[in-house]
Structures are given as structure tokens and as C-alpha cells.
Amino acid sequence: MPATSLADWLRAESDAALEELLRTRRDLSTPPPSDSTVLATRAGTPGSVARACEDLDTLTLAVLEACLLAGADRDPVPVHEVADLLGADLAAPLARLRARALAWGPDDALRVPPSVREALGPFPAGLGASSPSLAGEDLEARLAELSDDERGVLNALAAGPPIGRTRDAGLDLTLEKAGTPVQKLLARGLLLRRDDQTVELPRELGIAVRGGVFAPGALTEPELPLHPHQPSTLDEAAAGEAMEFLRHTESLLRAWSAAPPPVLKSGGLGVRELKKLAKDLEIDEAQAILLAELAVGAGLVADSEATAPEWVPTTLTDSWLASPTAQRWMTLAQAWLELPRLPGMAGGRDAKDKPIAPLSEDLRRPLAPVARRRILAALADLPRGAGVKSVDEFVAVLAWRAPRRGGRLRDETVRWTMSEASALGIVGLGGLTTATRALLADDRPGAVEAILDALPAPVDHVLLQADLTVVAPGPLEPELAAEIAAVANVESAGHATVYRITEGSVRRALDTGRTADELHALFKKKSATPVPQGLSYLIDDVARRHGRLRGGVAASFLRCDDEALLTEVLAHPVAADLDLRLIAPTVVISPDPLHEVLAGLRAAGFAPAAEGPDGRVVDIRPGGRRLPAKARAARRSPGEQAVLTSDQAARIVSNLRAGDAASARRRGSAVRAPVGGGADTSATLELLSRATLERREVWIGFVDSRGTASQRVVRPVRVGGGILEGADNERYSLHRITSAALVEEERG
């Protein structure tokens, strides 16, 4: 179809297409009406059938595959024939298949859609083609005649798929002349020769090797061993992990406030910065990745979008640090639930065998929140207080319940989710906590109350030791924690934090204005153990030497070789406003910042200039180390249905038309809009920057991390840090954009 006629057809059919889209969205959540079952099934494509099979359990899928073995995709078959293949009750699985229009018809004429065979693969149940010549033979006796090598080949093919490539397939030898196991099996007629390089295990022999169409026990859900606990035990264990995670998050934010790490050219966090973070926080790299991902996901850290972009804490950091413990945990827990990324993939390799960096676009997986909630929902179905004994056993159960969901990362996603949830305190001892149950039910007040109940009560005392260590037997009251942190250094953190008092830490406390008498009074009042004599001596000794050399506070200075000009400045009323003080004939100091002093003098009619350490004039216009927090999308309740608004519908039609128009222009010779891409990255950046300034849509060619090429229409809002960010929060790595062209607006 020509591009112009396709565009005309889209315009004419847009309303009907949108109505069909809405209907399809409804059909995904509710079974189709019974009177349209046959029609919907026969019209089903392999893709739609595959989607319908995603959350079917192993037993239901086995029934569907048995229907294919019986030929129900070609001709009606009786239900009892399918039941004979499985040896199981088909009532419940068939009801689920009929509800999804994957099977229909009466029990004596059961049918399944032909597209099921294409959706599930060419080998139903992992079995090969039927060999009528084997139907009446005693296969057990024939199997008993085989050598171990021959039986090993059959076992491998019986596990599926039933075909194998081998050079022996092209040889037609007698049993006496056969030398390899494959040659012997071909000579015995126990393997089928598909072509000169491929052999296939006959269906009948595969069933005999397995001991049935499916291996014994494969159609029964694995048992999940559990540890019974009191719910309070789970809550307290998880609360301890939550407090540790919050402490590490605070350390990350303070470290990145002082020295923000750079953003990689392709986006993300570098290996060196990750290792430094893990070393400084004394945690492993996997937990460091999770900390960084959640700090960005919660809006506490963002890309500075500068010429040399860095990961800088946002304005939300200060309010988060000042919030109560329960509220801080809620912020991180909610961010993790909604995070459209898989932090566990970081450190691995992409399709091109390149390392995947934390905070990079390669970790983006829009369906990650759905997978997390599904895993947590499985834990929520367990009895309260129960925790899984083994994550691997939990993985096996979820794999049985939905073997086709999650793709190649299905099992790893479960392991990553359990590890991350345990580190966050969302899961404790393998079970779901009371706070998490409330959070999943969208009961935020209930979650806050539950986490408060689980957190240990703050203590108002410490234990002083003779080796000058201070043991906090629990979380300290805020005021006491601030006092101890001022005079001691954290030596080890956990449920009981250990501090150490040194000469340097005592000097630090004295530097803040505290006196020796105040430190003596603090330890005497707040220590549940006697104050060691060595500590008293240390405080007195440091205090005796402290302050003998003093430095005054001066945020800025003014110097001038003309003493008369300085005298004029000091006589002006602005001198009192700025607290100017003469300390030498040509030097004046002030406790106010230099930029405020200069602004005040300029307003008074003077013309001062700022100078650097080398005496040269410098620009001191202020530059902050905080970024404005990005607005987060409105959060939807777990049970709330997504509704396509009229604006969104119009946007879909607009993108369809724009994409068609852009494609037509690229194929034609009348492309007036600039085009970039390929090796000319500067042209691509120039084009995207222009589109951002002019608020124009741009057509891009894009290759994802799996090497899949696609074309998209984007309205850029920012280009920087190796990332193109669109108006709908979509993000694309610049190095993955292969082509770009401005989309010219249609004129009526």
C-alpha cells in the first residue's frame, strides 16, 4: 500500500481503530462473551494466543499441548482422548482454556485454534513426530537392549527439543557397521532421519523414555517448604534491615553531596565510582547498585544536565533526611515498587557482550513493577508469619504457576526481587511483613503504623567501655544521637551501634562550641556504666590545648591600596549593614558572604571586584549543588483500571500520522527537514537540540539493548548526559539512535 493511501486510510479509520484499542484493553482483563468465543479464537494471531497463555500454569498448558498432540487444532477430538494422554482430571484446566477462548466445543468435539501450534512451538509437549511403525512394539524391551551411550542420547532428546543436528544423519549403515550411538539408533529404527544433518526422536519412543507424555510429577505444583514465625518476628527482622538500608542511603546522599560522581557519556554510573561507593559504605556492589538506583528512582538524586553532568542530590534530599524513620522508609519502599528498572541486571552483559552500567537505560524494564507485585502477591498468599525456606524452591513454584511469563529473566527476576526486598526490609525471614501487606493494599497510614510498631524503641542511654568505645544498645533518641555523633566516630553499625572516642573526635566536639564540662556532664548523665578514668583524662587534656591558637570568622575581605577609599567605605552606612571591620590599614573583613558584600557595596555606589587566590578578577556568581526535583507521575492504585483519555487517543493518532509522514518523506526526495544519524553524531545532536528548542517532533531510528531496530516519533524535552528524554518521560541513549529527522507538521 503506498504511503499516501496508508495515511488516508489511517485518517479514515482512526476512530474505529481507537474503539478497537479500547475494546482490546477491556478484553485483556475480562473473559470474552460466550457467544463470541469461537469467532475470537479463530481470529486469534500467534501473538495474541501467546499473550493469553502467559499466566497459565503448567497443568493448563499441558492440557493445551495435549490437545495439539491429539490434533484438536485440525479436527474436533473427544475430551477423553486428551485425558488419556495426561492421565489427569481436565475439568478445571479446560474451564480456564475455554474462558480465554483457547478451547471450545462440546466434550465429544473439542477444538483449539490453529495458531496455538505456532504460538507454543513446533513440538507440542517437547515430543517429535509420530512413527506408526513403533505403535505396536514393546518399546520397554527395545530400550532395555540399548547401551548406556545410546540411552543417554535418547534421554537428551526426550527432555526436548526432540531434534538434534549430527553428521551421522546422512549415513545409512547397518547395525553391524554402526559405530556411534546415533548411527546405532538410526540402524535400529529408533531415530527418524529428517535430513542429512538432523535426526528426530519419534513421539512414541519419547513418551516411553519419559514414562508418560510428561515426566512423572511435572503436572503437580511443587511443594513450598515454609518456616513458621510469629508475624512480629518477621516485622522486627525486616525493620532491622530497613534501618541499615536507610543508614546507607543517608551515607550515599552525604557522600554525593560533597563529591557528586560523573555521569557516563552513554549514561549511568561508572565502575570506579561504584566500587568507591561500595568501599566507603562497606557493602557489596549489588547493594550499592540498589542504593544508587533507588536514590535516583525516589527523586533524591538526579542528572545535573550540565556540560559535565554529575549525579547530584536534589532538593528532596534535605526534607527526606529530616523526615521520621517510617516516612523515609515509605519513600524508598514505594519507589522500589514503582521502579521500572531491574537493578539486578547491572554488572552483567548486554547482547553485544558489553557491561551494563548502573543507572543506565539498559536497565529499564517497564514491566518490572508488575513482576515485583506478582512475586510479593505470592508471598502475601502464604499464612501470616510464614517465610519461604529456600528462594530456589520459591522460584520453582512461581515457574510452575506461570512458565511462559517473564522470558529469559523469569527466574532471575524472582531472585533479584527477593534479595532487594530483604535488603529494604519489605521481606523479612522470607515472609511478607505487616507493613508491606498494608503498602500493597495502598494503605499508607497502616504501613506507617506497622513499621513504627516494628522499629525498636529509641533508647536514652549508652554504655561506656574502658577502651573508649561507646555502645548504643539500640537506636538513640535524636538529640542523644546528635550529641554522641559530635564527640565520637561510628566504628560499626547495626542493631547495636559502636562508637569510638578519639583525640580528634573530642577536638571536633570542642570546635562546635561545646566545653569540657559539658562533655563530662553528657557522659555522666547518659552512660549506664561508670565513666572510664581514661576518658575524663582525654577530654581534659584535649581541652587544655584546644583554642590556644585562634582564628576569627570572616567570610570575606576587602583590600585596597587607597586607605582613603577604605575610610570612605567604613564611614558609609553600608559598613554597619555588612559588619565591616578594619584589621589592617588596607584590609577590611566581614562575616557576610563575598557576593553579598559586593552586591551591597555596588548598591551604595562603589565598584568593587572579586579576586581569586592569585589576585585575578573572578566571576563569583552563585552555583548550587542541588537540583530541582522532577515531578513524579501520579500513582495509580493497584486495582485501578487505566483509562485512555481523549487527549491520549488523539496523541496516538497524531503519532501514527506523523510516523507515516516522516517515513514517506525519508523515502521520497522532498525531505526539507534536516536528517542526522549514523556516524555523524554531531549532526544528530544538532538536530535533536534544535527540535528541543523549537518544540518539534522528531523521527528517530533506534536499536535497543537486544539489537532490535525500531522507529519512533518523539518530542524531545532534553538532550544531555548521553540521553534523549521525550515529553512522555521516554528516554533513549544517544549512542543507540541510528537516524533522526524532523517531522514537518501537516498543513491542511
Sequence and secondary structure as in RCSB ss.txt:
>XXXX:A:sequence
MPATSLADWLRAESDAALEELLRTRRDLSTPPPSDSTVLATRAGTPGSVARACEDLDTLTLAVLEACLLAGADRD
PVPVHEVADLLGADLAAPLARLRARALAWGPDDALRVPPSVREALGPFPAGLGASSPSLAGEDLEARLAELSDDE
RGVLNALAAGPPIGRTRDAGLDLTLEKAGTPVQKLLARGLLLRRDDQTVELPRELGIAVRGGVFAPGALTEPELP
LHPHQPSTLDEAAAGEAMEFLRHTESLLRAWSAAPPPVLKSGGLGVRELKKLAKDLEIDEAQAILLAELAVGAGL
VADSEATAPEWVPTTLTDSWLASPTAQRWMTLAQAWLELPRLPGMAGGRDAKDKPIAPLSEDLRRPLAPVARRRI
LAALADLPRGAGVKSVDEFVAVLAWRAPRRGGRLRDETVRWTMSEASALGIVGLGGLTTATRALLADDRPGAVEA
ILDALPAPVDHVLLQADLTVVAPGPLEPELAAEIAAVANVESAGHATVYRITEGSVRRALDTGRTADELHALFKK
KSATPVPQGLSYLIDDVARRHGRLRGGVAASFLRCDDEALLTEVLAHPVAADLDLRLIAPTVVISPDPLHEVLAG
LRAAGFAPAAEGPDGRVVDIRPGGRRLPAKARAARRSPGEQAVLTSDQAARIVSNLRAGDAASARRRGSAVRAPV
GGGADTSATLELLSRATLERREVWIGFVDSRGTASQRVVRPVRVGGGILEGADNERYSLHRITSAALVEEERG
>XXXX:A:secstr
  HHHHHHHHHHHHHHHHHHHHHHHHHHHS   GGGHHHHHHT  HHHHHHHTTT  HHHHHHHHHHHHTTTTTS
 B HHHHHHHHTS  HHHHHHHHHTTS BS TTSBB  THHHHHH SSGGG     GGGTTS HHHHHHTS HHH
HHHHHHHHTS SEEE GGGG    TTT  SHHHHHHHHT SEEEETTEEE  HHHHHHHHTSSS TTTTS     
EEE  HHHHHHHHHHHHHHHHHHHHHHHHHHHHS  BB TTSSB HHHHHHHHHHHT  HHHHHHHHHHHHHTTS
EEE  SSS BEEEBTHHHHHHTS HHHHHHHHHHHHHH  B GGGTTSB TTS B  TTSGGGB TTHHHHHHHH
HHHHHTS TTEEES HHHHHHHHHHH TTSSGGGHHHHHHHHHHHHHHHTSEETTEE HHHHHHHTT HHHHHHH
HHHHS   BS BEE TTSEEEESS B HHHHHHHHHH EEEE SSSEEEE  HHHHHHHHHTT  HHHHHHHHHH
HBSS   HHHHHHHHHHHHHTTSS     SEEEE S HHHHHHHHHSTHHHHTT EEEETTEEEESS HHHHHHH
HHHTT     B TTS B       S B          TT      HHHHHHHHHHHHHHHHHHHHHHSS   S E
EETTBHHHHHHHHHHHHHHT  EEEEEE TTS EEEEEE EEEEETTEEEETTS EEEGGGEEEEEE      
